[in-house]
Amino acid sequence: MTDIKNGFALITGTTSGVGLNTVKPLIKYGWNVIAVNRSNKRAEQELNKILTNGEMKNVSFVEMDLSDLDDVRDGSKEILDKFGESLKIVICNAAVYKPRLKRPERSAQGFERSMAVNHFGHFLLIHLLKESLLSSVNKVDLKGKLSLFTPRITILGTVTANYSELGGKIPIPAPADLGDLRGFEQGFLAPISMANGKKFKPGKAYKDSKLCNMITVQEFAKRYPQEELICNSLYPGCVANTKLFRDTPWLFRLLFPLFQKFITGGYVTEKLAGERVALIATSDRFYQTGVHWSWGNRQKSRRKAFSQRLSQRIVNPDTSKKAWELSKKLVGLT
Ligand SMILES: NC(=O)c1ccc[n+]([C@@H]2O[C@H](COP(=O)([O-])OP(=O)(O)OC[C@H]3O[C@@H](n4cnc5c(N)ncnc54)[C@H](OP(=O)(O)O)[C@@H]3O)[C@@H](O)[C@H]2O)c1
């Protein structure tokens, strides 16, 4: 397909935090944005607070609850029908983190909920949109300038899912580790709640889901040449005051941002995090597949993004192939 269209960038979870703050810079770079959320009404209300009326005209809304695979299928169909030919970027941003649960919450399909939202919902979404991404117009109109653009998938990763970094080794409740993936292999339904089939640890369930996100990027990069599809992940920094931490104890919510600002130096504002996501997803500077981009754990002004070394738990070819195949099976793609 060669005709020229406005470029569309899809992003999940724009009602708060990093996702909300990614929309404005995407528009600034000339992209039309498809905001995918559980509630269009809330998404519109929140974006109205930070975008001008002119900018709002560049946003389309699609409702999708990532915890329900049927909803992901319906929403994906709507996206393909309306924007399929011009979809160039998919940013998987939405997530839940519920570290205080005593028992696992379950998704519509019966999966542990943080794995369902953070990994399975996105895994199915990008698989359903993939063919369209690959065959969409090759030139897009960005602010009146025609640009060749290789389709991209950008997924939010995190330091706590990468055992190669100090933050990934924190033993509370346990580092991210999919083990032998027995939980996935056995169908991941109750009483199973963890990928490795072991005892439920809610904080680890989140880390494991982000590990799956980062593995997905690596597998996509292996399976598609860079000239066809760029797949990358990033750690935007510690955005310590987003709603992601809404289910942590109030004292943690009070102290964590201060700790990150004044002790570790890892703190990043929501605005800066959003700008970083938009850059990684769109800029020529990040034209490289299979990279996990980071600005480090101690923020320094003028520091440039670098390719973060990843742990064996992310890049081990046997684990990642197995995680990919089992995820396909669990979301109903095989
Ligand atoms: N904050 C950090 O320090 C940090 C660090 C590294 C990586 N990250 C990553 O950055 C991303 C954004 O996190 P954040 O800190 O900005 O969190 P946030 O403010 O809580 O935003 C999460 C977004 O996900 C949406 N969401 C939750 N459940 C959903 C579902 N079932 N279906 C569709 N959307 C759903 C939320 O929408 P609702 O309003 O409907 O709940 C919200 O828009 C996540 O992937 C996170 O892992 C964050």
PDBQT file of the ligand as one rigid body, heavy atoms in Angstrom, charges set to zero:
ROOT
HETATM    1  N1  LIG A 401       5.121   4.297  37.742  1.00  0.00    +0.000 N 
HETATM    2  C1  LIG A 401       6.340   3.794  37.604  1.00  0.00    +0.000 C 
HETATM    3  O1  LIG A 401       7.255   4.074  38.375  1.00  0.00    +0.000 OA
HETATM    4  C2  LIG A 401       6.659   2.864  36.481  1.00  0.00    +0.000 A 
HETATM    5  C3  LIG A 401       7.960   2.407  36.337  1.00  0.00    +0.000 A 
HETATM    6  C4  LIG A 401       8.255   1.525  35.302  1.00  0.00    +0.000 A 
HETATM    7  C5  LIG A 401       7.277   1.136  34.435  1.00  0.00    +0.000 A 
HETATM    8  N2  LIG A 401       6.003   1.584  34.603  1.00  0.00    +0.000 N 
HETATM    9  C6  LIG A 401       4.986   1.123  33.677  1.00  0.00    +0.000 C 
HETATM   10  O2  LIG A 401       4.350   2.253  33.117  1.00  0.00    +0.000 OA
HETATM   11  C7  LIG A 401       3.038   1.898  32.710  1.00  0.00    +0.000 C 
HETATM   12  C8  LIG A 401       2.047   2.942  33.190  1.00  0.00    +0.000 C 
HETATM   13  O3  LIG A 401       2.029   2.938  34.595  1.00  0.00    +0.000 OA
HETATM   14  P1  LIG A 401       1.609   4.215  35.441  1.00  0.00    +0.000 P 
HETATM   15  O4  LIG A 401       2.587   4.313  36.522  1.00  0.00    +0.000 OA
HETATM   16  O5  LIG A 401       1.365   5.357  34.566  1.00  0.00    +0.000 OA
HETATM   17  O6  LIG A 401       0.226   3.665  36.089  1.00  0.00    +0.000 OA
HETATM   18  P2  LIG A 401      -1.238   4.286  36.196  1.00  0.00    +0.000 P 
HETATM   19  O7  LIG A 401      -1.201   5.752  36.404  1.00  0.00    +0.000 OA
HETATM   20  O8  LIG A 401      -1.931   3.442  37.215  1.00  0.00    +0.000 OA
HETATM   21  O9  LIG A 401      -1.865   4.009  34.751  1.00  0.00    +0.000 OA
HETATM   22  C9  LIG A 401      -2.299   2.734  34.396  1.00  0.00    +0.000 C 
HETATM   23  C10 LIG A 401      -3.270   2.835  33.247  1.00  0.00    +0.000 C 
HETATM   24  O10 LIG A 401      -3.689   1.485  32.917  1.00  0.00    +0.000 OA
HETATM   25  C11 LIG A 401      -5.104   1.476  32.814  1.00  0.00    +0.000 C 
HETATM   26  N3  LIG A 401      -5.676   0.162  33.086  1.00  0.00    +0.000 N 
HETATM   27  C12 LIG A 401      -5.663  -0.533  34.246  1.00  0.00    +0.000 A 
HETATM   28  N4  LIG A 401      -6.369  -1.672  34.113  1.00  0.00    +0.000 NA
HETATM   29  C13 LIG A 401      -6.838  -1.702  32.839  1.00  0.00    +0.000 A 
HETATM   30  C14 LIG A 401      -7.642  -2.617  32.106  1.00  0.00    +0.000 A 
HETATM   31  N5  LIG A 401      -8.136  -3.728  32.669  1.00  0.00    +0.000 N 
HETATM   32  N6  LIG A 401      -7.931  -2.322  30.823  1.00  0.00    +0.000 NA
HETATM   33  C15 LIG A 401      -7.471  -1.185  30.247  1.00  0.00    +0.000 A 
HETATM   34  N7  LIG A 401      -6.703  -0.278  30.896  1.00  0.00    +0.000 NA
HETATM   35  C16 LIG A 401      -6.402  -0.531  32.181  1.00  0.00    +0.000 A 
HETATM   36  C17 LIG A 401      -5.558   2.487  33.851  1.00  0.00    +0.000 C 
HETATM   37  O11 LIG A 401      -6.896   2.835  33.562  1.00  0.00    +0.000 OA
HETATM   38  P3  LIG A 401      -8.071   2.943  34.672  1.00  0.00    +0.000 P 
HETATM   39  O12 LIG A 401      -8.165   4.397  35.009  1.00  0.00    +0.000 OA
HETATM   40  O13 LIG A 401      -9.286   2.432  33.940  1.00  0.00    +0.000 OA
HETATM   41  O14 LIG A 401      -7.673   2.096  35.838  1.00  0.00    +0.000 OA
HETATM   42  C18 LIG A 401      -4.546   3.605  33.584  1.00  0.00    +0.000 C 
HETATM   43  O15 LIG A 401      -4.941   4.368  32.472  1.00  0.00    +0.000 OA
HETATM   44  C19 LIG A 401       2.793   0.491  33.257  1.00  0.00    +0.000 C 
HETATM   45  O16 LIG A 401       3.007  -0.446  32.218  1.00  0.00    +0.000 OA
HETATM   46  C20 LIG A 401       3.869   0.321  34.313  1.00  0.00    +0.000 C 
HETATM   47  O17 LIG A 401       4.226  -1.029  34.499  1.00  0.00    +0.000 OA
HETATM   48  C21 LIG A 401       5.665   2.443  35.609  1.00  0.00    +0.000 A 
ENDROOT
TORSDOF 0
